[in-house]
Amino acid sequence: FIRLLAAFVAWIAIGAIFSAVTAGNDLIRSVYFAIAACSTAGIIPTSTVRSDANVAFVGVFCLVGVPLYAACLGSFANILVERTLARQTEDKLNEDLTEAEAAYLCHLADVDGHGEVGAAEYTELQLLRLGVVDREMLQAIRAQFQKLDVAGSGRLSLEDIANPEHLESLGADTASEGAEEPKSDGSGIAEHNDGERSSAALV
């Protein structure tokens, strides 16, 4: 956003300089000319100029300035929206539970019979409070889990979820990364597993 804002300010400066030189406007009127050209696509500036050369400049100036102006405003709006959403999310997480939310939390605690809530249950409750998911979506996820959990153990292995080919490739990558690196005997010279000294440089 900083780079985009800097580009927009530089472009406005070019338009202001043009207005000051060609029309003899002061600083305020020159800046107004440049901003108005970008925000109105040249409607205001072209109605006040006196020559075709000025109109041509405004056309080129707006060709770049209008999308730059829109992008700058859009980026600034995104920053405001993201900050607002983050603050609303934090406030919602810190709010006290309503009666309905407390009842649902008790239901989650009684599912396993221990009367306690783990990280999974707590995350489920907070996702519901934030409106990220609904009860129907969670029920669909549980149904999918139970479908994969053929043994009924309440846990799934990687083979139950992931593609076997992907697991094999990941296993090969892990094996290659976990291969032992040349060891050092303390003399500053690397030594391979076969006991032979390498010609590595001193550490």
Disulfide bonds with the S-S distance in Angstrom:
none
